[in-house]
Every structure is written in C-alpha cells, then in structure tokens.
Amino acid sequence: MTRRTWHPFARFAFLTAFSLLAPAALAANTLPPGEEDALARLERSPRHGEYLDVAYGDSTKLRTWIVYPERKDKAGVVILIHEIFGLSDWMRGVADQLAADGFIAVAPDLLSGLGPGGGGTESVATRDEVVKLVRGLSLEESAARLAAVRDWAVRLPAANGKWATMGFCWGGGRSFAAAASSPAPQACVVFYGVSPDSAQLLQVRSPVLGNYGGDDARVNATIEPARLALTARKQSYEPFTYDGAGHGFLRQQTGRDGANLRATQAAWPRTLAFLRKHLK
C-alpha cells in the first residue's frame, strides 16, 4: 500500500481550515437543532431515545419521547411541553440536546388519543389540523396530562426526584402555568409563552426563567404584569428579551438576519445554568 505524503503547504492549509471550522461545528452541537436539521441530528445521536406510553385515565396512553443522558449518577427530569405544532422531530431534537447537557428529557405528545383513530400528532395529516387540536386542549386537560407524565417520570430509576418544565410558544404558557401547580416543579422555563392570568400568578411557587424574542409584542405584553405580580410576592421570575429575535427563535434559528441564532446562543446556556442550579 502506498503511503500518501502531504505537501507541506497542503498540510498547513488543511490544518488551518480544520482549526477554523472545528470550533464552529463544536459550537453548533452545543445548541439544540433548528427545525431544518433536527431529524439529521437525531439520526446521528449516540444517546438512547425511545417512545414510551404513559398511562392516563382509564384507557389513554400518552405517547412520550424520552432521552437519557450519559452519566453515572442520577439526573434531574425536564418535561418538555411542545409548541402548538405538537410533538415534532424538532421537539425530539431539543430533548436530545437537553439529554446531552445532562438531564433526563421527557417530551409527551399531549395530543395522544385525540387524533384520527385515537392517534396523536403523528396521525394528523396537516400542521393546520395539529394546531386546531392543540388549541382545543384546555388548560385543565393539558395540566392533567402533564401531571400524569410527571408522576411517571420522577419515579424513573435514573431520576434524582427533582423535575422542571420547559415549554415553547403554546407550551411556554403551559410551562409558566405549571409553576402554579401542586406539587410545584423545582423550576420552570418559558420560551416565548404568555404569562398566566392574575389569579394564577398568585399561586406560582416555582422559580421561572423566561426567554423572549424582542419582536414578539403579543407575548411580551404579558411579561411586565407577571414581573410586577411576582416581585410583589418575592417570587423569582427572570425574564430576558433578545433584541431583534422573533417568536419561535429557537426553532427558526436561521431567521431574522442572525438575530434568532444570537438569541439561541444566549438563551440556551442561560437555561442550562438555571436548570443545573435547581435540579442538582
């Protein structure tokens, strides 16, 4: 076999290019995927992810995607609450990244049993129909489904007994509402979701971290009332707004001339630090 000999300049050029590209590739893999590359990232993942059914009521099974971190000790559980688009490949990709960051990521399909033939998100033909079904889920029904998943997840042998919620868009509002549930999570993360009403804010007992796009007036109009109400009660609420970013910036990272990516690069490490503080 002939051994290839590198020309000195070619070798220098290759190493220089690699040194420039490798950090960028590494950095990209420390963030959740955008919608465009979620499935490809999942297919390359070394982590163990699988669908499981969680019992709910007399006969319903909540189809749930779970990904485990690769670690020796027990981990905190993060329940991911999907967007109005249901349990998508993107949502599963976020769960995979969260597991890479050391947490047990649990993403239930809250449409389980409500789609055609008793299916969930995967049984619905169009995104518009998924949106319609999710909008039909009452706050009470979605909370009850999340409670069933919580009761199951915190008892996993690999779990340390602590749990948090993290939601996006529609799910962001449900995550904020979970801070008023009983038992309350150790932490709640909100990505561009509306705040609860004034009555529910009086019941919030969990620390809440909020990540919001700067150009999202509908959602952002609910930040200040929540901040004032929770500050008056000395309840922790940390809202962060990212200039130029739009609604759904974590999923649409290529949008808004780089503002969505910059928001993601700031919001994700902040989110991890918050979760590690409360779930350790």
Secondary structure, DSSP 8 states (H G I E B T S, - for coil): -------HHHHHHHHHHHHHHHHHHHHHTTS---GGGHHHHHHH--S-EEEEEEEETTTEEEEEEEE----SS-EEEEEEE--TT-S-HHHHHHHHHHHHTT-EEEEE-TTTTTSGGG--GGG-SSHHHHHHHHHTS-HHHHHHHHHHHHHHHTTSTTEEEEEEEEEETHHHHHHHHHTTSSS--SEEEEES-----HHHHTT--S-EEEEEEEE-HHHHTTHHHHHHHHHHTT--EEEEEEEEEETTTTT-TT-GGGHHHHHHHHHHHHHHHHHHHHH-
